[in-house]
Amino acid sequence: MSASGFLHLLPNASTNARPLDMLWWTMVGLCAIVAIGVFVVMFVFCIRYRKGRPADRQLLQDTLPVELTWTAVPFLIFMGVFVWSLTLYARSRTPPPNAETIYVVAKQWMWKVQHPTGQREIDTLHVPLGVPIRLTMTSQDVIHSFFVPAFRVKQDVLPDRYTQLWFTATETGDYRLYCTQYCGLDHSKMGGEVIVMAPRAYARWLDRNATGTSLAAQGAALFRAKGCSGCHGANASVHAPDLDGVYGRIVHLSDGSTVVADDRYIHDSIMLPDKQIVAGYAPIMPSFSGDLTESQVLAIIAYLKSTRPGTQPAHEGTKQ
Amino acid sequence: MNATVVTPGLPELEPPRSFYTHRSGLLGWLLTRDHKRIAILYTITITLFFFMGGVAAAMMRINLVEPQGALLSAETYNKTFTFHGVVMVWFFLIPSIPATLGNFLLPLMIGARDLAFPRLNLASWYLFVIGGCFTIACLLLGGVDTGWTFYTPFSTMFSNSNVILVAVGVFVTGFSTILTGLNFIVTTHKLRMPGMTWFKLPLFVWGMYAVSLVMVLATPVLAMTLSLIGLERIAHVGIFDPALGGDPLLFQHLFWFYSHPAVYIMILPAMGVASEIIPCFARRGIFGYRFMVYALIGIAVVGFLVWGHHMFVAGMSATATLVFSILSFIIAVPSAIKVFNWTATLRRGRISFEAPMLYALGFVGLFMIGGMSGLMLAAPALDIPLHATYFVIAHFHYVMVGGTVMAYLGGIHYWWPKITGRLYSEAWARFAAILMFFGFNFTFFPQYVLGYLGMPRRYHAYPPEFQTLNILSSTGASILAISYLIPVIYLGWSLFRGARAPDNPWGARGLEWQTTSPPPKQNFLARPVVQKAYAYDEPAPGTQA
């Protein structure tokens, strides 16, 4: 079986795949031309200048122009490839603003998915066709990596932070999902499927699996149950920052610096509260790292996001 | 200088007192300060390590014949690839050419009697053996399941295996590398014989010099990183594990700051070997000698600045990705220059195809393919799908096995008559070289395809659609294994039964060919004559032609 016989094993199922394959096959072509070129030249030299065969053996005296040429030409080609690759890379890093967020928590050795509307799944991810999807991912233990070859996307999933990837699926079907960062005993079993469904089928799937409470509502419940509202709520007697609409605001810290209250900031404020102290408040918040799972933190983040007022909350907190 | 007159070029039937006969007995070897004997001690040691690592590779390839894993449990498989990686990287590839051929040839090539610090050289070997035996014992008795990369926080807080012990073993061995590098640097600076100026040095010496710089500068970072792992694992100091307040990416930065230059520790000496063999069998000077020197140094320096290309999907910033990508493309330029120059060296030569030449040509071809697949990985957009798949496995095996191991064996065959004073079976050697080239491509080319299709590395079991390509690869691996065993047989035979080698069987230039085969303990009985590097257009010193 020729190598091309295997290519049907790698479908093109996202908007990402085709431009990337263009670059890939161009590189393959370039490399093949250079490799075949060098092999042919080598072969010809080996035949023509083999020992005992009469041939012109006058050597080139000034080799500098030749050498400068084959220094400069590869350099220029490499820079061309670099720029091309960079444009594609930049695109892969910037999800469109209308992308829908789905949360993924990795742990040894499974993928846990939380949809904003409250559905949960393990080792499968249902997504609608043609809608940009942004995955916000974190790990509960070691480093994992989320890889869907058919979409040509991959991103490591780290225990201390949220990493993102995005894609827009272009073909319905089931596609393999792998963990590609070695994560221990059952690393090779830590896989699953991404199931791309037509929007209507997807809506039906959401309905069938509805839990009744959205992720934000689950977070709101946790916010009360875990005692967050006792200090951060409107009627609290403890001097703690009001968290209504905090998501996306600029927060001033006690060391004089400022941060944007993004996923990472809220996560760390819950799990590692001593890391960043809001200016004007005492460092009295306890750590919830033993009390909350990463999935629960994601729910609380979703809840805090939902408290954003209006449409342009991002710079509301800016004063100076 | 010694007054004994030796006629170079004429075979001596029984070299009067070679370094083998100088002092016999086991202690004469174990307490030797002779760089040539130490080189042979290293050769025996790393050959054993190579075959141990090879057995691990064979077990993996047998396992991967079946999608669900044909031979090993997941736990054993994980420990097997860790064993393979740790042993092959630190106990075979890194010492391979420098500690054996480099140790033997560096003083001979510059007309010195020994390395600058002979005792330190012996101490390096002892550190290497102690570190190696300790590490391998820990890997066999209990094992380690982290992979040779020891990524945190898995290695520090989650793995229940001998991580600390193996880290200690590698730590100790690292000092052997550092001390060897130091020894080579001082030797190259201080012990060149009169007339042997920097730009008359053979490229093999330049390769050793460049690699020594990398060894001395990079290996301490490995030692620090392994110490930090120990600190976190034992004392729970939060360095890498976020649960303790650490940063897991910090480990990857530190690890690759060592381990990427380590890749150049493996390939620079191989480039040096190829640069000796190809001019010899093409009977002309290397094309663009100075460019070749600058390329070696350029690779050694820029090699320190590209570590981040291992981390394009690790969660690094876009700016860092951009910088590491462009530097990775830039380092490909000197590598390309070298391939073109080796090819151009063939032009208008008088080429013959003895076994060392076949190995060297194989090296150039495989290194080129490996290098070009590296370009794809240097492009962040393409690295996203290819990272951590079999494409990466194929890429670095083309460079390290197709490149370094082919060049190492080419060097062993080229200098074998000089080192042992014996000739080997040319026909068998050519056969093994061709079989190795074939077996290598058969093993690793399917892995490029597997990687492109998305098969992740370090998988004990895999989806059934990848089975055909895996069987192809495993079949190739069995051919490759045979091609590695054949040289053991005919070289072993040569050692005891081979014909006596003349002093310069290939008609090569370079000081090492002006002394007897094998050389006397003090290396030269008469003062060698310094020519320009690769003076194939001039008659060899001492001949009338």
HADDOCK unambig.tbl for C-alpha pairs under 7 A between the chains (distance, minus, plus):
assign (segid A and resid 9 and name CA) (segid B and resid 453 and name CA) 6.57 0.50 0.50
assign (segid A and resid 10 and name CA) (segid B and resid 453 and name CA) 5.47 0.50 0.50
assign (segid A and resid 20 and name CA) (segid B and resid 382 and name CA) 6.89 0.50 0.50
assign (segid A and resid 24 and name CA) (segid B and resid 382 and name CA) 6.81 0.50 0.50
assign (segid A and resid 31 and name CA) (segid B and resid 372 and name CA) 6.28 0.50 0.50
assign (segid A and resid 42 and name CA) (segid B and resid 343 and name CA) 5.92 0.50 0.50
assign (segid A and resid 45 and name CA) (segid B and resid 346 and name CA) 6.02 0.50 0.50
assign (segid A and resid 45 and name CA) (segid B and resid 347 and name CA) 5.61 0.50 0.50
assign (segid A and resid 46 and name CA) (segid B and resid 346 and name CA) 6.94 0.50 0.50
assign (segid A and resid 46 and name CA) (segid B and resid 351 and name CA) 6.44 0.50 0.50
assign (segid A and resid 49 and name CA) (segid B and resid 347 and name CA) 6.83 0.50 0.50
assign (segid A and resid 49 and name CA) (segid B and resid 348 and name CA) 5.57 0.50 0.50
assign (segid A and resid 49 and name CA) (segid B and resid 349 and name CA) 5.54 0.50 0.50
assign (segid A and resid 49 and name CA) (segid B and resid 350 and name CA) 5.51 0.50 0.50
assign (segid A and resid 49 and name CA) (segid B and resid 351 and name CA) 5.95 0.50 0.50
assign (segid A and resid 50 and name CA) (segid B and resid 350 and name CA) 5.21 0.50 0.50
assign (segid A and resid 50 and name CA) (segid B and resid 351 and name CA) 4.23 0.50 0.50
assign (segid A and resid 50 and name CA) (segid B and resid 352 and name CA) 5.98 0.50 0.50
assign (segid A and resid 51 and name CA) (segid B and resid 350 and name CA) 4.28 0.50 0.50
assign (segid A and resid 51 and name CA) (segid B and resid 351 and name CA) 4.84 0.50 0.50
assign (segid A and resid 51 and name CA) (segid B and resid 352 and name CA) 5.57 0.50 0.50
assign (segid A and resid 56 and name CA) (segid B and resid 348 and name CA) 6.73 0.50 0.50
assign (segid A and resid 57 and name CA) (segid B and resid 348 and name CA) 4.55 0.50 0.50
assign (segid A and resid 57 and name CA) (segid B and resid 349 and name CA) 6.67 0.50 0.50
assign (segid A and resid 59 and name CA) (segid B and resid 348 and name CA) 6.88 0.50 0.50
assign (segid A and resid 63 and name CA) (segid B and resid 288 and name CA) 6.77 0.50 0.50
assign (segid A and resid 70 and name CA) (segid B and resid 337 and name CA) 6.72 0.50 0.50
assign (segid A and resid 71 and name CA) (segid B and resid 333 and name CA) 6.49 0.50 0.50
assign (segid A and resid 71 and name CA) (segid B and resid 337 and name CA) 6.24 0.50 0.50
assign (segid A and resid 74 and name CA) (segid B and resid 333 and name CA) 6.50 0.50 0.50
assign (segid A and resid 75 and name CA) (segid B and resid 333 and name CA) 6.12 0.50 0.50
assign (segid A and resid 78 and name CA) (segid B and resid 329 and name CA) 6.00 0.50 0.50
assign (segid A and resid 82 and name CA) (segid B and resid 326 and name CA) 6.64 0.50 0.50
assign (segid A and resid 82 and name CA) (segid B and resid 379 and name CA) 6.18 0.50 0.50
assign (segid A and resid 85 and name CA) (segid B and resid 379 and name CA) 5.62 0.50 0.50
assign (segid A and resid 85 and name CA) (segid B and resid 380 and name CA) 6.46 0.50 0.50
assign (segid A and resid 85 and name CA) (segid B and resid 381 and name CA) 5.31 0.50 0.50
assign (segid A and resid 86 and name CA) (segid B and resid 380 and name CA) 6.97 0.50 0.50
assign (segid A and resid 86 and name CA) (segid B and resid 381 and name CA) 6.78 0.50 0.50
assign (segid A and resid 88 and name CA) (segid B and resid 381 and name CA) 5.85 0.50 0.50
assign (segid A and resid 89 and name CA) (segid B and resid 380 and name CA) 6.23 0.50 0.50
assign (segid A and resid 89 and name CA) (segid B and resid 381 and name CA) 4.71 0.50 0.50
assign (segid A and resid 142 and name CA) (segid B and resid 153 and name CA) 5.62 0.50 0.50
assign (segid A and resid 142 and name CA) (segid B and resid 154 and name CA) 5.35 0.50 0.50
assign (segid A and resid 149 and name CA) (segid B and resid 385 and name CA) 6.43 0.50 0.50
assign (segid A and resid 149 and name CA) (segid B and resid 454 and name CA) 5.38 0.50 0.50
assign (segid A and resid 152 and name CA) (segid B and resid 385 and name CA) 4.98 0.50 0.50
assign (segid A and resid 153 and name CA) (segid B and resid 384 and name CA) 6.22 0.50 0.50
assign (segid A and resid 153 and name CA) (segid B and resid 385 and name CA) 5.89 0.50 0.50
assign (segid A and resid 154 and name CA) (segid B and resid 313 and name CA) 6.78 0.50 0.50
assign (segid A and resid 154 and name CA) (segid B and resid 384 and name CA) 5.61 0.50 0.50
assign (segid A and resid 154 and name CA) (segid B and resid 385 and name CA) 6.13 0.50 0.50
assign (segid A and resid 155 and name CA) (segid B and resid 313 and name CA) 5.11 0.50 0.50
assign (segid A and resid 155 and name CA) (segid B and resid 314 and name CA) 6.67 0.50 0.50
assign (segid A and resid 156 and name CA) (segid B and resid 313 and name CA) 5.77 0.50 0.50
assign (segid A and resid 156 and name CA) (segid B and resid 314 and name CA) 4.97 0.50 0.50
assign (segid A and resid 156 and name CA) (segid B and resid 315 and name CA) 6.43 0.50 0.50
assign (segid A and resid 159 and name CA) (segid B and resid 242 and name CA) 6.72 0.50 0.50
assign (segid A and resid 160 and name CA) (segid B and resid 242 and name CA) 5.36 0.50 0.50
assign (segid A and resid 163 and name CA) (segid B and resid 315 and name CA) 6.55 0.50 0.50
assign (segid A and resid 180 and name CA) (segid B and resid 388 and name CA) 5.97 0.50 0.50
assign (segid A and resid 180 and name CA) (segid B and resid 456 and name CA) 5.66 0.50 0.50
assign (segid A and resid 182 and name CA) (segid B and resid 458 and name CA) 6.64 0.50 0.50
assign (segid A and resid 183 and name CA) (segid B and resid 154 and name CA) 6.76 0.50 0.50
assign (segid A and resid 185 and name CA) (segid B and resid 74 and name CA) 6.18 0.50 0.50
assign (segid A and resid 185 and name CA) (segid B and resid 75 and name CA) 5.68 0.50 0.50
assign (segid A and resid 186 and name CA) (segid B and resid 74 and name CA) 6.74 0.50 0.50
assign (segid A and resid 187 and name CA) (segid B and resid 459 and name CA) 6.88 0.50 0.50
assign (segid A and resid 188 and name CA) (segid B and resid 459 and name CA) 4.63 0.50 0.50
assign (segid A and resid 188 and name CA) (segid B and resid 460 and name CA) 5.87 0.50 0.50
assign (segid A and resid 188 and name CA) (segid B and resid 461 and name CA) 5.89 0.50 0.50
assign (segid A and resid 188 and name CA) (segid B and resid 462 and name CA) 6.96 0.50 0.50
